[in-house]
């Protein structure tokens, strides 16, 4: 059974997945276009970090950073060996439910233009394109999306 729960980014399995995600983003996009949060930044009080696990094995990560008037999806990543098993869907549903519980006006995210599976996931969950938000600046590799919970 897949369980999605609040966790600590410093938990070893979560940290390993986050490092794998960071390495992938660094291999795909220029440094100035990478906006992932460090493991330390994911421990901030305004960040709700979640993992999806099956048994003792962490299969995916996701976070909701609470900003002024909205929440931002961060650190969505699924172990390549667990893809296609509903892990990302479960994480995104949990983060959406949290945003609704926190009464956030919108959920926003930034993702890479070449991350086709991520783009399909977000569209399937009702996210639509929007312009840059917060501190983001438009660039050649970012796609910005939004949704009202």
N, C-alpha and C positions, 0 to 999 in steps of 0.2 A: 504494500500500500504506500502511496506517495503522500508524504506529510510536508506541509509548508509551515514554517515556524520562524519566529524571531530568533536571531542568532547573533553571534559575535564575529565580525570580519577577521578577527585574529585566531579564530578556531582553525586548527591546521588544515583541515580539508577545504574550508571556505577560502582561506588564504591561498592555497594551491590553485583553486579555480580562478580566483581574482588575478593572481600572477599570470596564469595562462591567458586570461582575457586581455590583460595589459600588454602582454607580448604580442598577441594577435593584432591588437589595435596599432601597436607600434610598427608592426610589419606591413600593415595595409595603408596607413595614413601618415602624412607628414607630422612632425612633432607639434607644430603650431595648431593643427586641427584635432589633436587628441585632447579630449576634455574629461577623461575618466577621473574619478576620485581615487586618491591613494587609500591604502588600507587605513592609515591614521585618520584621514578625512571622513571615511565611512563610519568612524567611531564617534563623530560629533553628535551632540545632543539632538540636533534637528534632523538626523538621518535615522530612518528605521530600516535596518538591514535584515533580510530574510534569506533563508536557505530552503531548498526542497531536498528532502532526503527520502530514500527508500531504505528502511532499516537503519543501519548506522552509516550508510554511505551517502555523502552529500553529492547531489547530482546537478544542482544549479544554484545561482545566487541572483538576488535582485534587491534594490533599495528604493525607498521613497525619501527624497530630501524635501523637507517642508520649507518652503520659501514664503515670502510675503504674498498671500492670496492664492498660491497655487502649490502643487507638489510636482517634483521632477523625478521621473524614473531614471535610475542610475544603476550601473553594474549588473545589467541583465546578461547572464552568461550561463550556458548549459554545457556540461561535460560532453565533448563530441561523441562519446560512446553511449550517451543517454538521449541524444536528439531523436525527435520523432516519437517520443513517448509521453507527450503532454506536459513535460516539466515546465517549459516556458509559459504555457497557457496557465498552469496552476499558479505560478509565481505572479504573473501579471494580474490574475483575478484577485489574489490576496492583496496586492498593492492597490488595486482599484478599490477594493472593499475598505482598506485602511483610509484611503483618500476620502471616501464617502463618510466614514466614521469621524474623521477629523474635520469634516465639513469644508474641504478645500474647494475653491471655485473651479479650478481646472487641474488637469494633469498634463504636464508637458514633457517632452523628451527631445534629445538630440541623438541622432544615430548616423552611421556612415552610409553614404550613397551606394556603396558596393555590398552592403550587408543585406542581400536579397531575402534571406529567411527572416531576419529581424523585421524588415519592412512589411513582409506578408503577415507576420504575427501582429504587428501594431495595427495594420489596416483591418485585419480580421477582428480585432478588439475595438474597432470604432475610432481609432486615431486618424486625424486628417492633417494634411500639410498646413503649416503656418510659417510665419517669419521667425527670425531669431528673437529670443527672449532673454531676460536677465542680462548677464554679462556676455552672452554669445555675440559673435560677429559673423555675418554671412561669410562663407568660404566655399571653395570648390568641392569639398567632400562631405559636408554636413547636410543632413535633412532634418528639419525641425517639424515636430508634430504636436498636436494637442487633442484633448478630449475633455468633455465635461462629465464628471462622475455621476 
